[in-house]
Amino acid sequence: MEKNHDKAMLDLQRLLKTQDFKSIEEMQEFVNKNIVGQTIPSFDKTALSTEEQAQDLVYQAMEADDIFEADSLIYSALALDPDCAEAYEYLGDVAGSPLISLILFRNGVAAARKKLGDKFFRKNKGYFWGLHETRPFMRCLKNYADCLYMLGQKKEALDMYFELLELNPHDNQGNRDLAGMYCIELEQWDAFKKLHEQYREDACAFHYFNWALFLFVQEGDSEGARKALAEAKSHNKHVLKLMTAKKELPPMPDHYGFGDKNEAIMYCKFAKEIWQNKKGAMEWLAKSYFNA
């Protein structure tokens, strides 16, 4: 969770709910006059529902320096609101094992589904993440999918990534990158082609190198596969060097930019083993790199 941003957005949402706007223009005027360039006010505890108090306790836990204080705040939040998805998200993030994290994130997903309700899902499918109240659910579901994959439940994980993309096609979380990679791993070819076409304007390493791998698996060392790999290399020159290196990959970066080394590290962290498991793919990659 991005605590400062998410807490500010939560307080903004609460503030806007206290107003009786008659139009979008009226709301925009209020925002420009009272919010832009100013600190969004926090709400007094007495003005909050138990659900909102629970959310605030989670954000306090995220700011706490003492782990015991943080735990106390989280369990107080769950005592106020047993369906506090943010609390399960926090616990899943700090859990010591993928299995425990999986259970906690699954609880967060279930709690958020219950709280939002089927009607909300039907009405807002396609616009999730743009609605602040969906974000704990979206983060828990992504983390749940990641844990499923780590624990070997790969088909189930892929189903979760596709649910995330259905709820939020704009994909602020980068789920399409992993979904495409795992489609290749699991040989879900139709799903991969559909995903690649849906996001054909992407300019990231995942998009280009996944396409090259897909064509190699389908066609071998074809002209189309070589052309796709050359295009991928032109978008990120660092990937082939890292993929073919015998030494261990650098640590996962905190950020990246299109075409930079950090993006290449991120791609290789997820993709290298999948390339290695596709017959002839690494040899083909190495041949392209060393003959360049």
N, C-alpha and C positions, 0 to 999 in steps of 0.2 A: 504494500500500500504506500502511496506517496502522501504521507500524513499531512504535511502542510497544505498542499494543494487540495486534497480531498476534504479536509476539515473546512477550509475556506469555502469550497463549493457547497458543502453541506449547510454551512451557516447562511450562505447566499440563498439557497433554496428555501430555507426556513424563513428568511426575511421576506422573500417575494410572496410566500404563502400568506403572510399577514396582511398583504395589500389586496384591495379589490379593484384590480385593473379592468377597465372597460375595453381596452384595445392593446394591440402589440405596441403601438406608438406611445401609449400612456406608460406602459411598462418600460420601454426604452428611455423615455424621458426621466422616469424615476431612477433608473440605473445610472444614467449619465450625471444626474444631479447629486445622488446620494452614495454612489458606490465607486464609480470610476475614479481612480487615483486615491481612494481612501481605504482604510482598514475595515473589512467587513466585521460588524459587531458580533460577538458571541452572545448566546442567549442564556439568561439566568435559568438555573436548574428548575425553579418553580414554574417557569413558563413552558417547560418541555414535557412531553409525554414520557412514559416509562421506556418506550422504544427509543426515543431520542436521547434520554439519559444514558441508556445502555451504549448507544453509539459513541457518546462523548467519553464514557469511561474507557472504551477501546482506544480512542485517540490519546487519552491520558496515559494509558498503558504503553503506547508506542513512544511516548516522550519520557517515560520513567527510566532512570538510570539503574535502579535496583530491580533485579529479576523477580524477587519475591513480592515487591510492591506491584510490579506489572501483572504477575499472576493473580494477585488479590483483586486488582481492578477488573481483570478479564472475567473472573468467576463472579464478581459482583454484577458485571454486565449481563452474564447469562442468567443470574438469579432474577434480574429485572425483566429480561427478555430472552427466554429460552430459544427463540428463533433469530437471535442476533447473528447474522451471517458474518459481519465484520469480526466478531469474537472468534468464530471458528476459523476464519481466514488467518487471524493473528496466531492462533494456536498451531495451525498447520504450517505456517511459515517458520516457527521456532521449534517444531518437533524434531526429535533426534533421528527418526528413521522414515524412509519413504512409505512404509506400511501405515505407521501412525499418522503421518501427514495425509495419506490417501483417505483414511477414515474421517479425519477432521474436515478435510475439504469436501468430502462427500456429504457430511453433516451440514456444512455451510450451503452447499448446493440445494439440499433438501429443504433447509430452513428458508432460503430465499424463494424457492419455487412456491412454498406454502404461503409465504407472506405476499408475494406479488400476485399470485393467483392465475389460473388458466386464462381468464378473460384478458388480463394485462398482457400475457404472452401473445395471445392471438392478435390483439390490437396493435402491439408495438413491435412485432417481429419485423426485422429489417432495420430497426432504428435503435437497437440496444447499444449501449455505451454512450450514445448521445444523451441518454436519460441518466441522470446521476444516480437514481435509486437502483439502477440495474448493475452498477459497477461491482459491488461486492459479489453478486452472483456470477458475473462474467469472470472475475478474477479467480473465484473459487472453482469454477468449472474448468478454466484453463489449467489451474494448478492440479486439479483432479486428473485431467487428461495427461498431464506431464507425469504424474505419479503412476498412473496406469501403464504408461509406456515403460517407465523405469522398472516396473515390476513384471514386465513381460506380457501384459495384457494389451498388445499392440492394436489389434482390430478394434477393441473397445475404445482405446484412446483415439484412434482415427475417427470413430463415430462422434466422439465428443468435440473434436476439432471442427468437424463439419457442422455440428449443431451450432457452435460458436459463430461460424461463418454465415449460417442461415439467419441467425439472430442479428448479426452485425456484418453485412457484406463489406462495409468500409474497412473492417478488420484493423482497428487501431492496435490490436495486440500482436499482430504478426502471425496469426494462426495458419494462414495460407502457406507460409514458408515451410512449416513443419508438416502440414497436411500433404503437400506435394512430395516432400521427401519420403514420408511414410507410405504414400500410395505406391511409389516405386519399390520400396522395400517389400511391401505386401503384394506387389503385382496387381494392384487395383488400377488397371490401365485405363478403363473408361472414365473412372473418377479423376485420374490424373489429367487426362486430356481435357475434360470439362473444366477442371480447376485452372489449368494453364490458359485456356481460352478466356475464361472469366476475368483473369488478371493479366491479360496479354500485354498491357501497357507497363507492367512492373519493370523496374530497372535495377533490381537487386541481384546479388550473386546467387541466391537460392533459385530465382526464376531462370536465369541463363544456364547455370550448371546442372540444375535438375533436368532441364530440357535436353541438354547434351547427353546426359546419362540415359534418359529415357530413349532417345534415338539410338544410342549405341546398343542398349539392351534389345531393342526391337529390330535393328537393322545391321548391327555389327559396325565395322569400320567403313561406313558408307560415306558418300560425298555429303549427304545431308547432316550426318552426325559430326563429320569433321568441320563443316561450316558452322554448326551450332557451337562446337567447342571453341572455334576461333573467335566467334562473337562473344562467348562467355569470357574468354581471356582478355578481349579488348575492354570489357567492362570491369574486370578485376584481375590485374596481372599477378597478384600475390597468391591466389588460390592454388595454382599448380605447384608452386615451390613448396608451400606448406603441405600439400597433399602427398607429394613424393618424398619429402624429407623423412629420414629415418629417426630423427630425434623427436622427443615428445612435444606436442603442441603447447604453445604459450597458454597461460590462464585465460579463462573467458573474460573478455573486456566488458567494461561498464557501459560503453557507448561505441558507436561506429558511424561511419559515413559511407555512402555508396562509393565503391572502388578502392577503399583504403584497406590497410592491413588488418585492422580490427574486424572489418566485415568478413575478410577472408578467414580469420581465426574462428569467428562465430560459425561460418558455414562449415568449415572443416570439423569443428567439434561435433556437429550434428551429423555430418554427411560422410566422413571418412570411412567409418565401419561399413556403411551401406554400400559405398563404392567397392570396398574390399570384398564384399560378399557377392558382388555381381561378376560373374566369370569373365575374365579378360579386361575388365574396366580399368583397373589400376595400371595394368601394362599399357593399355591404350593411352591413358593419361600421361604416363611417364614417357612414352614414345613422343607424344606431342610436345612435352616440356623439353626433353633433352635434344630433340631435333629442331627446335625453334631457332 
